[in-house]
């Protein structure tokens, strides 16, 4: 959860499946926010089916269960 991720370019797809269920809510929110900023516009985030993203607290657009998109 460092401030900077060591990547030079943004991603088109991020897979983070069945990991966030182990994090507290605050850490999960921070991670989702980092993912949002690391994705290209139109990029997708795939999470585990047992995980959810708070739609009101996230800029991601819900696509279908476990799939979110950055507009």
N, CA, C and O of each residue as an XYZ file, in Angstrom:
284
protein
N       0.820     -1.204      0.000
C       0.000      0.000      0.000
C       0.860      1.263      0.000
O       0.463      2.298      0.535
N       2.029      1.165     -0.600
C       2.867      2.349     -0.762
C       2.120      3.403     -1.576
O       1.177      3.089     -2.302
N       2.553      4.649     -1.445
C       1.923      5.725     -2.201
C       2.093      5.559     -3.700
O       1.194      5.896     -4.471
N       3.236      5.044     -4.117
C       3.498      4.854     -5.539
C       3.594      3.383     -5.880
O       4.241      2.606     -5.178
N       2.941      3.012     -6.966
C       3.123      1.678     -7.518
C       4.227      1.808     -8.553
O       4.285      2.821     -9.250
N       5.098      0.826     -8.677
C       6.277      0.967     -9.550
C       6.004      0.658    -11.026
O       6.767     -0.077    -11.652
N       4.942      1.202    -11.575
C       4.605      0.955    -12.973
C       4.701      2.256    -13.753
O       4.326      3.316    -13.251
N       5.201      2.177    -14.976
C       5.391      3.383    -15.782
C       4.176      3.730    -16.625
O       3.952      4.903    -16.923
N       3.388      2.737    -17.015
C       2.225      2.970    -17.864
C       0.968      2.504    -17.160
O       1.014      1.682    -16.245
N      -0.146      3.039    -17.600
C      -1.434      2.623    -17.049
C      -1.859      1.303    -17.692
O      -1.388      0.930    -18.767
N      -2.753      0.621    -17.006
C      -3.226     -0.695    -17.435
C      -4.556     -0.596    -18.168
O      -5.318      0.352    -17.976
N      -4.822     -1.588    -19.010
C      -6.122     -1.721    -19.663
C      -7.015     -2.659    -18.858
O      -8.240     -2.543    -18.898
N      -6.401     -3.585    -18.129
C      -7.126     -4.565    -17.322
C      -6.339     -4.814    -16.040
O      -5.113     -4.918    -16.057
N      -7.068     -4.906    -14.928
C      -6.476     -5.311    -13.651
C      -7.318     -6.457    -13.112
O      -8.543     -6.356    -13.037
N      -6.654     -7.551    -12.734
C      -7.305     -8.683    -12.090
C      -6.889     -8.685    -10.624
O      -5.702     -8.770    -10.309
N      -7.854     -8.591     -9.745
C      -7.601     -8.658     -8.305
C      -8.693     -9.548     -7.719
O      -9.647     -9.072     -7.104
N      -8.531    -10.821     -7.922
C      -9.580    -11.772     -7.574
C      -9.290    -12.453     -6.237
O      -8.217    -13.012     -6.011
N     -10.299    -12.382     -5.359
C     -10.267    -13.074     -4.070
C      -9.092    -12.654     -3.194
O      -8.480    -13.480     -2.517
N      -8.787    -11.368     -3.215
C      -7.726    -10.813     -2.380
C      -8.307     -9.821     -1.375
O      -7.948     -9.845     -0.198
N      -9.196     -8.958     -1.836
C      -9.704     -7.872     -0.991
C     -10.575     -8.352      0.159
O     -10.837     -7.588      1.087
N     -11.028     -9.592      0.120
C     -11.851    -10.102      1.223
C     -11.065    -10.157      2.536
O     -11.649    -10.253      3.615
N      -9.744    -10.095      2.430
C      -8.901    -10.150      3.625
C      -8.546     -8.772      4.185
O      -7.896     -8.676      5.226
N      -8.971     -7.703      3.498
C      -8.620     -6.345      3.907
C      -9.754     -5.688      4.676
O     -10.926     -6.010      4.476
N      -9.390     -4.761      5.560
C     -10.426     -3.976      6.218
C     -10.992     -2.967      5.202
O     -10.409     -2.753      4.139
N     -12.111     -2.365      5.538
C     -12.832     -1.507      4.599
C     -11.993     -0.310      4.137
O     -12.028      0.049      2.960
N     -11.254      0.300      5.038
C     -10.443      1.470      4.676
C      -9.332      1.088      3.688
O      -9.103      1.804      2.713
N      -8.659     -0.007      3.926
C      -7.611     -0.472      3.010
C      -8.212     -0.830      1.657
O      -7.631     -0.527      0.615
N      -9.354     -1.463      1.673
C     -10.045     -1.823      0.432
C     -10.393     -0.575     -0.378
O     -10.195     -0.554     -1.592
N     -10.904      0.452      0.274
C     -11.238      1.714     -0.414
C     -10.001      2.346     -1.041
O     -10.048      2.817     -2.177
N      -8.906      2.355     -0.309
C      -7.664      2.925     -0.835
C      -7.168      2.136     -2.045
O      -6.724      2.722     -3.033
N      -7.241      0.827     -1.968
C      -6.788     -0.008     -3.072
C      -7.651      0.194     -4.315
O      -7.125      0.293     -5.423
N      -8.951      0.255     -4.142
C      -9.864      0.489     -5.275
C      -9.559      1.837     -5.909
O      -9.575      1.956     -7.134
N      -9.287      2.839     -5.111
C      -8.944      4.159     -5.631
C      -7.635      4.112     -6.423
O      -7.527      4.728     -7.483
N      -6.635      3.375     -5.903
C      -5.370      3.215     -6.637
C      -5.605      2.518     -7.965
O      -5.063      2.929     -8.992
N      -6.409      1.467     -7.947
C      -6.706      0.763     -9.191
C      -7.357      1.696    -10.206
O      -7.036      1.659    -11.394
N      -8.265      2.523     -9.730
C      -8.955      3.447    -10.639
C      -7.954      4.371    -11.332
O      -8.042      4.592    -12.540
N      -7.029      4.896    -10.587
C      -6.048      5.823    -11.151
C      -4.988      5.123    -12.006
O      -4.350      5.761    -12.843
N      -4.798      3.825    -11.802
C      -3.826      3.074    -12.594
C      -4.394      2.544    -13.911
O      -3.647      2.046    -14.753
N      -5.708      2.648    -14.090
C      -6.340      2.152    -15.311
C      -6.474      3.248    -16.359
O      -6.696      4.415    -16.038
N      -6.336      2.845    -17.613
C      -6.645      3.731    -18.735
C      -8.157      3.952    -18.761
O      -8.904      3.093    -18.292
N      -8.627      5.083    -19.298
C     -10.073      5.238    -19.493
C     -10.595      4.084    -20.351
O     -10.003      3.740    -21.374
N     -11.689      3.506    -19.928
C     -12.243      2.345    -20.617
C     -11.682      1.032    -20.118
O     -12.094     -0.032    -20.580
N     -10.738      1.088    -19.171
C     -10.128     -0.121    -18.628
C     -11.060     -0.858    -17.679
O     -12.018     -0.290    -17.156
N     -10.762     -2.118    -17.470
C     -11.611     -2.988    -16.652
C     -10.891     -3.466    -15.403
O      -9.684     -3.708    -15.407
N     -11.670     -3.597    -14.329
C     -11.218     -4.208    -13.086
C     -12.055     -5.458    -12.855
O     -13.284     -5.395    -12.827
N     -11.380     -6.599    -12.691
C     -12.046     -7.859    -12.396
C     -11.727     -8.232    -10.956
O     -10.560     -8.298    -10.569
N     -12.760     -8.475    -10.169
C     -12.593     -8.881     -8.775
C     -13.244    -10.241     -8.590
O     -13.905    -10.746     -9.498
N     -13.062    -10.832     -7.426
C     -13.677    -12.132     -7.140
C     -15.176    -12.024     -6.971
O     -15.698    -10.971     -6.603
N     -15.868    -13.123     -7.242
C     -17.330    -13.117     -7.126
C     -17.800    -12.962     -5.685
O     -18.950    -12.585     -5.460
N     -16.966    -13.233     -4.728
C     -17.342    -13.054     -3.322
C     -17.032    -11.641     -2.835
O     -17.280    -11.321     -1.672
N     -16.489    -10.788     -3.717
C     -16.116     -9.423     -3.347
C     -17.065     -8.418     -3.996
O     -17.701     -8.704     -5.010
N     -17.143     -7.245     -3.391
C     -17.953     -6.165     -3.949
C     -17.202     -4.848     -3.808
O     -16.268     -4.717     -3.017
N     -17.638     -3.884     -4.597
C     -17.116     -2.526     -4.513
C     -18.287     -1.629     -4.150
O     -19.361     -1.728     -4.744
N     -18.081     -0.765     -3.187
C     -19.125      0.200     -2.831
C     -19.325      1.152     -4.005
O     -18.455      1.973     -4.296
N     -20.433      1.048     -4.659
C     -20.666      1.863     -5.863
C     -20.735      3.344     -5.547
O     -20.303      4.165     -6.355
N     -21.261      3.699     -4.404
C     -21.372      5.114     -4.035
C     -20.015      5.722     -3.699
O     -19.828      6.932     -3.832
N     -19.073      4.897     -3.267
C     -17.762      5.393     -2.849
C     -16.692      5.181     -3.923
O     -15.510      5.420     -3.673
N     -17.098      4.733     -5.114
C     -16.143      4.428     -6.168
C     -16.559      5.101     -7.468
O     -17.744      5.324     -7.716
N     -15.577      5.420     -8.285
C     -15.856      5.998     -9.599
C     -16.035      4.935    -10.677
O     -16.366      5.253    -11.820
N     -15.815      3.675    -10.314
C     -15.994      2.608    -11.284
C     -17.459      2.455    -11.656
O     -18.355      2.682    -10.842
N     -17.683      2.061    -12.914
C     -19.040      1.755    -13.369
C     -19.214      0.246    -13.318
O     -18.387     -0.505    -13.834
N     -20.290     -0.183    -12.694
C     -20.622     -1.603    -12.603
C     -20.982     -2.115    -13.995
O     -21.792     -1.499    -14.688
N     -20.395     -3.225    -14.408
C     -20.700     -3.833    -15.697
C     -21.532     -5.089    -15.488
O     -22.603     -5.238    -16.077
N     -21.043     -5.978    -14.660
C     -21.734     -7.216    -14.281
C     -21.052     -7.717    -13.016
O     -20.032     -7.160    -12.610
N     -21.592     -8.756    -12.382
C     -20.939     -9.224    -11.150
C     -19.441     -9.446    -11.354
O     -19.020    -10.146    -12.274
N     -18.657     -8.840    -10.484
C     -17.203     -8.968    -10.434
C     -16.472     -8.220    -11.554
O     -15.260     -8.378    -11.698
N     -17.178     -7.411    -12.347
C     -16.548     -6.664    -13.441
C     -16.954     -5.190    -13.331
O     -18.136     -4.855    -13.250
N     -15.934     -4.318    -13.332
C     -16.151     -2.875    -13.234
C     -15.329     -2.194    -14.314
O     -14.308     -2.722    -14.756
N     -15.781     -1.012    -14.737
C     -15.109     -0.299    -15.832
C     -14.846      1.153    -15.438
O     -15.665      1.794    -14.778
N     -13.701      1.649    -15.855
C     -13.386      3.069    -15.685
C     -13.857      3.793    -16.933
O     -13.425      3.471    -18.040
N     -14.733      4.761    -16.765
C     -15.231      5.537    -17.907
C     -14.313      6.680    -18.249
O     -14.586      7.432    -19.185
